[in-house]
Amino acid sequence: MASRSQSLYRRARRRMPGGVSSPARAFSPHPVYMARGRGSHLWDVDGRRYTDYCLAFGALLLGHSHPRVVEAVGEQMARGSLYGTPVEDEVRLAEEVHRWVPSLERLRLVTTGTEATMSAVRLARGATGREVIVKMDGGFHGSHGSVLVRAGSGAATHGVPGSLGVPRGLAGLTEVVPYNDADALRGALRRRRGRVAAVILEPVLGNIGPVLPREGYLQEVREATEDHGVLLNFVEVITGFRVHPGGAQGLYHVKPDLTTLGKVLGGGLPLALYGGRADLLSHVSPEGGVYQAGTYSGNPLSLAAALATLRVLRRGRPWPRLASLTRRLARGLQEAAGPGTSVVHLGSMFQVFFRPRAPRDYTEVKECDSTRYMEFLRGCIRRGVYLSPSQYETQFLSTAHTPRDIETTLHRMREVLGAKG
Ligand SMILES: Cc1ncc(COP(=O)(O)O)c(C=O)c1O
């Protein structure tokens, strides 16, 4: 008999492209429809329980339905979900975020990571009067035209090198260079001298699994952009609040001109932001001529979830514990998977790459055996471990994960890999 997930998927495909609301959720033979989440666990529509390492692609640093977040959102809902006016909480959040990420001198709240990077690119172009942006091969910054050029994530999973529908003229304004290669970046900045508005990058590539910066790389990127008078835009949609309280820029001590945050910021509700140097943000409407607006920007429900999340993080300071649990899982998985496989981890991010060495860029990530990854994924899901459903994504831990979760997960992963122990 078909499971409820199977029959829902069959119905979904009739009315929705690929049966999903976002392509990263689709995988063969069918995605699992979830009905409930609590702490480190998800329950599907057939009543099966999973330990969750996808965590809504990294958004849920506190796990599912954290009591403080549920309480804050419930209280706000009772007072109204949307006023279409400024609210006190947005002022508090802007001040709080500046304390965590000092380079965010001023910021604009938006609703999604896509909107944040799209607006940051427009701001960079508007503030400099230049049109070209430089991005990294495999760097995913959401689904808008300027950055849908050799992006990772769902685009990589489904073999889409860019996207149809992006005008050639727009894509031609995006220069792509390999990650971890500062010489290639300098070359591109030389070739397009005087035309580049910004270099946009995830400091740690998170959308094709964590690909870590080699030592000194981010400092070299900073120097190259300064030498060429080009803005540096860190997309910390995944790394923000996750790899360090101050994001990757706090961890690696590199100060960008612009930053975008999303995912963890909203505590499970849609919220993102872009911001940075005060002088740059003065170009944003209504102060300046770079237009950007949104009905749901800084909505009270998301603000309540964000402030509650940051309060829990500030009090609990969970980063060392998260890193140590992730290390335990990564090491156990590496042992079970053996030398043909490399498990990479940073803070509470990890991924198993089916290739012998940790990849340093997108070309190396694409050398992974993604068929083996999908077999591993299906085996894990059958045993109650839910992973991000692609080789080209990252896995995450939350503060709700326990040492027992990790041991149980390792036991199940060893079974899937046919390893002893
Ligand atoms: C680095 C990065 N930038 C931008 C985005 C887009 O964010 P959203 O899905 O909220 O639009 C994502 C989402 O995966 C991301 O990981």
The ligand as a MOL file (V3000), in Angstrom:
LIG
                    3D

  0  0  0     0  0            999 V3000
M  V30 BEGIN CTAB
M  V30 COUNTS 16 16 0 0 0
M  V30 BEGIN ATOM
M  V30 1 C 23.9170 31.5200 1.2220 0
M  V30 2 C 22.4740 31.6830 0.8530 0
M  V30 3 N 22.0610 32.8250 0.2980 0
M  V30 4 C 20.7660 33.0170 -0.0090 0
M  V30 5 C 19.8340 32.0400 0.2040 0
M  V30 6 C 18.4000 32.2890 -0.1610 0
M  V30 7 O 17.6480 32.4110 1.0010 0
M  V30 8 P 16.0600 32.1540 0.9470 0
M  V30 9 O 15.8920 30.7090 0.6560 0
M  V30 10 O 15.5730 32.5690 2.3120 0
M  V30 11 O 15.5170 33.0220 -0.1240 0
M  V30 12 C 20.2070 30.8410 0.7560 0
M  V30 13 C 19.2350 29.7460 0.9510 0
M  V30 14 O 19.5490 28.5810 0.9170 0
M  V30 15 C 21.5620 30.6580 1.1050 0
M  V30 16 O 21.9720 29.5390 1.6830 0
M  V30 END ATOM
M  V30 BEGIN BOND
M  V30 1 1 1 2
M  V30 2 1 2 3
M  V30 3 2 2 15
M  V30 4 2 3 4
M  V30 5 1 4 5
M  V30 6 1 5 6
M  V30 7 2 5 12
M  V30 8 1 6 7
M  V30 9 1 7 8
M  V30 10 2 8 9
M  V30 11 1 8 10
M  V30 12 1 8 11
M  V30 13 1 12 13
M  V30 14 1 12 15
M  V30 15 2 13 14
M  V30 16 1 15 16
M  V30 END BOND
M  V30 END CTAB
M  END
